[in-house]
Amino acid sequence: MTNMLRARSFTSPRLRLRGALILATILAATISARATEIPPAERRSDYEFLGPQTRAMQDDDTANPGMLGVLDGEALWNRRDGEANKSCADCHNDARASMKGVAARYPAYSPTLGRPIDLEARINQCRTEQQKATPLKFESKELLGLTAYIALQSRGMPIDVAADERTQPFIVAGRELFNRRQGQINMSCAQCHDDNWGRKLAGAPVPQGHPNGYPVYRLEWQSLGSLQRRLRNCMSGMRAEPYPYGAPENVDLELYLMSRAKGLKMEAPAVRP
Amino acid sequence: MTARALINVPAKARRGEIIEIKTLIAHPMETGFRVGLNGALIARDIITTFRATYNGEEIFRADFSPAIAANPFLTFFTVATETGTIELHWEGDNGFAAAESAPITVE
């Protein structure tokens, strides 16, 4: 068949053009089939893919170990720190009112940075600029606790990150990264989480990969962890070089994932296997 | 930071009712078998004993081992006999000690 086509195409430029067109159409079809986003009606929280025991852990606040981090965060919220000797509460008062819905809107555009900033980096911005304190380390108990405490205030609220002319270029960059094959096994995020969600990978269900529960208590980690930790974890699973903590690529991905999960309800601190 | 614990004891119960008590405590439960980045063993740091008393009388006790995961979650059942206090104690390596208590009203 290919030989025939080739033989023919050598003889007639018109047929050669037609062959190229057919090939282009086939290619376009496979590419679009590969890069299909999950339709909004089929978007499901990763919670739905959990076993009954893990769900029970998340459903009960006295069984969810992520709530221990929330207790740490609440204490930090009220603790004065830095040269300014101010606590978060001195400016923002009661987090239960002032932080309601905030985590559902992050990463958000930062005019000073000219790019999106995630919740962890925003907390550290407050620390350095307002409290005149040292920034908290990524994945430290303190930063995870504060993030979890703030994220808890958005529980049950739909994800609502801004998709406007300022954030759009970064959402597009995140989507591009999500669909790009990378690493030694040449895989993209989309191949699992767009194309094969609901199927099994080594006995475990492949979830859609929504970020609506971060920071999560991951049983494998035996601790709370941020979305960036999870992304780096997926990257090394793909045998790719993970981006360092705080890298703009990570934040672009976080922003794209949040826009992809728009409308899903926040459940932080979630429990994941 | 002090050890954080979350406990769930029913505030009210009928006399003779079987009640469930749930406890969760923040602890790394370092096994003592892991090797650190410098190649040396990380010293064991676990909770060794858990004890629960109901108005001073011991109703439950558990010995913990290195195989128990971080932030141990433990639940057990008891019979609601009288109004009073349920006290929970955790003890472990490096002088670790934590205690929580909750009142219970029995009608």
Interface residues (C-beta under 8 A of the other chain):
Chain A: M57 D60 D61 T62 A63 N64 P65 M67 L68 L71 D72 A75 K141 L219 Q222 S223
Chain B: M1 R4 A5 L6 I7 N8 K22 L24 I25 A26 M29 A69 A70 N71 F73
